[in-house]
């Protein structure tokens, strides 16, 4: 099959991209609005993009009607966000928090997701998250520049919280205990339970 993306509509292009570029890690992002409303939402266009400085990138699309999502608005206005990774046990809560709610309603409160205060930033952390990165917003890049449909958030990691329960030792995470999930195409998700080792050549 040959796919010419110039001939595909946006929905069809999205379907092919998300069904083939898999599994994608999920950033469960918490922010706080200027009014003090806490927001929590998942994004699967997400990755580590730099180690010096330690930086994560999250791509946030516009709302269906063309407006900006609360995560983007809050992070842009306050310069702060927390990025949580999603374990298999938290899949249901993560999925619930993807619902479209009015800006004045907190997903933490609506869906009963336990939270704790962060140390260096104002947004709350998901209490049960095995890994949470407290971040400073480094840059927001609209893309494409001529007619933005997405905004790329570059988030510099200030502090990481890693649950001792998922550690193999003081310097390593046990991948099986971490038990993260990734986004596949459509409504499918994958776990990180199946793995195999392979050393890079010298």
Phi, psi and omega in degrees: 000137177243126182245115175266107186293343175291339181260357180264143173287165181304317182294320180290319176298317177300316183299316181291319180296313184284340178276343183250324178274085187217159347283152179252133177295157183245125173266117177262101194258127175250138178222169175228134180283168176300331180278358178091014179272128181272136182237148179216125183208146179264148178220130181256002169266084196207143178191162168283132182239350182197147177252341177224097000284155180297117190222135174252153177233132178234129177260123183244120179280167175285163172295161180305325180275359178102352180281173180269142180284153184303321181302314180295314180299311183296312182296321180294321183281327184255338181076016184224148175198160174237131180250115177259148171266153190250121176273166179302321181295337183260006184303316182297316180294319177300315181297319178300320184287353177279355180296147178278112180244155175300152183304332184277004183246131181270131176295328177302313182285315184299320186253009175063040181269116183296142184222163175223160179288144173279170182263319186249346181231165184278327179301146179288161173253150172288120188300321185270002182293130179290331178223130177220133180249117173279127190230152169255133178290117182271322184196147171240125183238109175295141181213137349290156189300323185289324182210079188299132172244344178225160171233127179268120179260122174259116187244117179278127181283123178263323186205138178244140173248119179238121181297129179303333183293343181255009181272142172272324174200192186291345183240358186224145174268142173272110186300325181291320178290325179297316171050054180283163173244158177228158183270131173256199177280155177061232181257017182269145175230161178230156174257170178258023182290324182270121184218163172211145182274150176201118182276140176286145176293152181293000000 
